[in-house]
Every structure is written in structure tokens, then in C-alpha cells.
Amino acid sequence: MTLTCESLLSTHPDSWRDATVHPFLTQCQAGTIQPAQFNTWLVQDYLFVTHFTRFVGRGLAAAPVSHFEVLLNGLMALQAELSWFREKAAERSLNLQTPRQLTCQRYCDFMGNLVNAPYAVQATALWAIEYAYNQGWQLPGPMPAPYDEFADRWGNAGFTDYVKLLANQADEALNIASTDIQTAAAAAFLHVARLEQDFWQMAYSAEPPT
């Protein structure tokens, strides 16, 4: 049986729930998240996205030409997103030169280690990372200001459509992958799920940025 993004979700519902449902998100929705906790997440997420941009760019080296358009559109969106992060940090007087927390560093290391992985593994991980954000910010429902802006960035319908395109591309790559590569892709999916859960939790355990 060929592995698909949908089969990964149906086979590992608990892992995916833990990746996309977290008190950090529900407290944003309730308006009860502490500013220091949100600011910790915001700075670390910016640092993550800088490395994520490199990950997406490196994926072009392994991707078929037919997948370039979706990946290049994603990179263009990331360019705008990095500028947006800098604007949000300036509004909150946050220092984006803060070192990565261990959780963020582990996530960046994971993405860096995928550079030599087969394209099907990279494509599955890319879809999982983006879908986790899409679902994480979408599932709680409408959020109050100032968190509504963040929820709309990753939970909007256009981003959901983009994630579906990533799923289609991952499925296409998985369809022609060997059993060993499909096994590696499933392992990458589960690794992303664990890292996402840890990343939300990091906001509660890390020192707030200054």
C-alpha cells in the first residue's frame, strides 16, 4: 500500500493531535496567554523561519521541475513573512538576535539533516511542517486581537489551499518511492509532530526574550 499524507494522519491521530492542539494555542484563543510567553514563541519562531526558508530553498535541488512553481511561490511568501516577523518584533521591542532555544535548535538541525534525504522524505516533512501551523492556528477558532493577525496568517483559506498543493506533491513523490523511502517519510512525519509539540511548549519553559 502506497503511503500518502492522508494515511499518515489517519494512522497517527494522537501524534498529530499533540502537534496541533496545545494550551499555547487555546490560551491565545482565550486571550489568556502571558505576553512574555507569546514573545518567547514569536522570537523563536522567527529564528525557525529563517532556517525553514533555507530548507525550502534546498528542496528545489531535489524536486522535479513540475514542483518548482509551488515551492517558489512558497519561498516568495516566506520572504514577505520574514519582513512581517521583523515588523511584529519591532512593535513589541523584541531582540531578534536572541540565541535559539534548544528546542528551536533541534528543529533547525532536523531540517538541516534532511538535505541529503530523498525528495519524497523532504516533501513529506515540508507538508507536515506547514500543515501543523495551518491546523494549529485554525482549529481553536476565531482569536481576539492581537492574536487574530497570527491566526489569519497561517489559518486562512489561501494557506490551507497551499498546504493541499504540498500534500499533492508529497503524495506524488511517495507514489513512486521505495518501501524504505516511505518508511523514512513516515518517520519524518512523526518527528515533525514531536518537534511541533515541543515548540509550542517551549513558550512556557524558556526565558522570555529581552
N, C-alpha and C positions, 0 to 999 in steps of 0.2 A: 504493500500500500504506500503510495507516494505521500510524503509529508507535505502539509500545507499550513499556512498561517492559522486558518480556522481550526485545523485539527490540533495544533499546539494549544490554542485557547481552550478547546473542549477537553483535552487530555489533562491539562494542568490548571483547573479553575481556581484552586486555592492559592497557588503561587501568583497567578495573575491578579487575583483579588488583593493580595497583600501588596502588590506593586502599585495598585491604582486606587486603593481605598485606605486612607490613613488619617489619623487625628489632625495632622497638619492641614490637610485639605478641608476637612469638615469644620475645623476651627476658623479657617479663612472664611468659609461659607457662613458661619455663625457670627463672624466679626469679633471673635474672642482670642484670636492668635495674638501673642505678645509681639510688639513691634521689633524687639531685639531678635526674637526667633525668626520672624519673617525676613529681617535684614540679613541675618546669617545665611538663610537659604538663598536670598537674592544674590549676594556676592558670590557664593559658591556656585550658583547656577550659571552666572556669567563666566566664571572660570571654566566650568564644564563645557559651556557652549563654544568657547574659543577652541578647545580641543576637539569637540564634536565636529566643528567646521572642518578641521584637518582630516578627521575620519571620513567625512562625506567626500571631500576632495580626493583622498587617496582611493576611495572606492571606484572612482572613474577609471583608474588604471586597470581594474579587473572586470568592469562592467561591459556588456555588449553595447555596441553603438546605439541600438534601439532603445536602451535605457538612459541614454545621455540626457534627453530633454527633461525628464522628471528630476534627475539628480542635479542638473544645472539650475533648474528652477528652484530647487531646494537650497542650493548654495546662494542664490540671489536673495532668497528670503532670509537666510542666516546673516548675510551682510547687513540687511536692514535691522535684524533682531539684535545684533551686537551694538549697533548705534542706539537702539531703543533701550537696551540694558544700561548703557552709559548715561543716558538721559535720566532713567529712573534712579540710578545710583547718585547722580548729582543732586536730584531733588531731595534725596534723603541724606546727603552729605556723607556718603559711604566711600570707603577706600577700596578701589578695585585692585590695588596692588597687594592686597591681603594674600598670604600664602594659602594654597589649597589645604583644606582639611583632609585627614587620612581617607575618609570615605570618598571624597571627590577625587583624590589622587588614585585610589583603587579603580574607580570608574574610568578615569582617563587612561590608566595603564591597560585596562581591559580593551579599550578601543584601539590603543596603540598596538597591542599584540595581535589584533585581527588583520593587520596589514598584509600578512602572508597567508591568511586563511582563504579557502576557495570562495569565489564570489557568492555562491548560494548562502554561505555562512554569514558573510558580510551583509548581504541583502536582508537576511532574516533578522540580524541584530539591528540594522537600521530601522526596519519596520517596527520592531518591538520597542525601541527607544522612543520613536515618535508617537507610537500608539499609546504607550504608557502615559505620556504627557497629555495627549488628546483626551484619553479617558479619565485620567486623574483630575483634570480641571473641568471636565464636562459632567461627570457623574454626580457631584454634590448638588448641582442645580445652580440657579442664579446666585451670584455673590454680591455683597454690598461693596461700595467704594471703600478703600481704593483697590480692593482685590478683584473687582469686576473686570478691570482692564487686563489683568493677568489671565483670568479665566477665559476672556474673549480671545486673547491671542492664541491660545492652544486648544480651546474648546469650540471654536467657531466652525461652521459648516464647511468653509473652504479648506480649513486644515484637516477636517475629517475626510474630505474628498482626496486630499493629497496623501493621507495615510493609506487610503484604499488603493491608490496607484502604487504605492510602495509594496503593499501586500500582493498585488497582482504581479509585480516584478519579482518579488521573492518567490512566489509560487511558481512562476515560470522557470526560475533558476533551480528550484528544488525538484521540479518535474523531471529534469534531465540529470540530476545529481545521483551519485552512487549512494548505497546504503550507509557507508561510513561518513560521507559528507552530510547526509541527512541527520545522522546521529550527532555530528558536531554542531549542526544548526540548531537542533533541539537543545543541546547543552548551552549554546549561546543564548537562546531564548530564556532559559531558566536562570542563567547568570544575570541577564539584564533585569529580570524580575526581582532577584535578590538585591541587586545594586539600587534599583529604584526604591525599594522599600527602605533600604539603609539611607538613601539620600534624603527622603522626607524626614526620617528620624533624626538625621544629623542636626536639624534646626534646633532640637531640644537639648542636645548634648554638647554642642560646640560653644566656644566662647563667642559672644556677639562681636561683629567687626567694629572697628573704631574709625 
